[in-house]
Amino acid sequence: MKIPANGFFSFIQELEKLKPISLQRSMQGQDVTEEYVDLFSRLKAKQVVEARLIAFMEKATKADDLVKFSDQLGKVQVEIEQLKGRMRYIDQSVACSTIELRLYQRLKDQSAALNSKEDSSLMQRAWDAMKSGGRFVYELVAGLVVVVVEDPLV
């Protein structure tokens, strides 16, 4: 959920009033001040370069020079738009807080049925293992009897 930044704490307080059985809360923040200041400085520098390129284009007398200045100006203007876009994104992100809310409901009947299935499954596996072990012992004894009967020297 996106909540206006100035209403973040009051929204959290209202959530806590719901008195959930268990509440796990984790808050994280990110300081974008340094990034914003860096973007602002880079934007100003690019705007100065843009103004210089425009001035050079106005004074250019050769077509080759005009084309070179125009190419450079285009690249600088793309960079300026990228910087402005990132700054707009940060402005919008700072205006709202993002809240991730997860709600779980335990169903008592289903959880009891699941537990009994797990228990019966475990018991069934134990019973199957005992039967398999019993068959192994029976086959081993039967095999020894056959060997002893067939070869009296053993």
N, C-alpha and C positions, 0 to 999 in steps of 0.2 A: 504494500500500500504506500502511496505517496501522501505524506502529511506535510502541510506547511510547517516550515522549520520553527516558527514561533509557537506552534501548538503541539510540538513533539512531546514535551514532558507532561502536559495536561492529558494528552491521549494515553500515555503510558500509565498515568495514575488512574484513569478511568478503566483501563484494562485490568489493573490490579484489583479493582473493586469487585470484579466478577467472582472472586474467591475460587479460583480453580483448585483442583485436588493437588496438583503439583505445577509449579511454575519455574521454568528455567529462562533466565534472561541474560542476554549478552548484547552489549552495546559496543559499537565500533565507530570511530570517527576518522576522517581523513582531512588533514590540513592541506588545503590547496593554495594557500597564500603565496608560497614560494613559486609554485608553478605559474600562478596568475601574474605575479610581478615579472617573472621571466618572459611570459608571453607578451605582456604589455611593453616591455623594453624592446623585444624583438620586433614587435609591430611598429613601434616608433622608428626604429632603425630602418626597417623595410620601407616605410613611408618616405623617409628622407631619400633613400636610394631611388624610389619611384619618382620623386620630384626632380632629382638630378637627371634621371634618364629622360624625363619629359622635356627638361630644359635643353639637354643635348640634342634631342630629336628636333626641337624648334630651330636650333642653330646648325643642324646638319645640312651640308650642301651636296654630298654625294649620296647616291641611291644605296650603295653598299653600306655606308655608315647608318643610314636611316633604317635599313633592314636589320642590322645588328642591334641597334638600340631598341627597335621594336620587339625583337625576339627576347632580349634581356628584360624589357619592360613587362612583357607577357608573363615570363617566369616569376618575376618579383610580384606581380599582381596576383598570381595564383597562390604564392606563399602568403601574401597579405590576407587573402580570403580564408586560407586554412587557419591562420592564427586567429582571425576574427571568429571563425566557426568554433574553434576550441574554447575561446573565451565566452562565447554565448552558451556553449554546453555547460561550462563551469558555473556561469551565472544561474542557469536554470536548475542545475543540480544542487547548488547551495540553497536555493529558495525552498526546496522540499527535502524532507527526510524520508528515507525508505525504511519501512517497517515490514519485516517478514514475520508472519504469524502462522503458526501451525497448531491445529486443533486435532486432538485424537479423542475418540470415544471408545471405551472398553465395553464390550458386550459380554455380560456375565455368563449367559447361557452358552454362547459360542466358545468362550475361553474354557469353561468346564468341559465341554464336549471335546475340545482339542486336547486338553490334558488327559482325559480318559482314553482317547485314541492313541496318544503317545505312550501311555502306560501299557495299554493292551498290546500295542505293537512291540514294546520292549519285552513284555511277558511272552508274547508269541515267539519272538526271536530266541529268547532263552529256552523255551520249551523245544523249539526246533533244533537248537544246538545240542540239548541233552539227548534228544532222539537220535540225532546223527552220531553223537559220541557213543551211544549205546549200540547202534548198528555196527559201528567200527569195532568196538570191543567184541561183539558177537562174531563178526566176520573173522577177526583175528584169532579168536579161540577156535572157531570152526576150522580155519586153515591149519592151525597147529595140530588139531586132532587128526585131520586128513594126512598131514605129513607124518605124524607118529604112527598111524595105522598102516600107511603104505610103506614106510621105511622103518622097520623095527629097530634098526641100529641107532636111531637118533635118541 
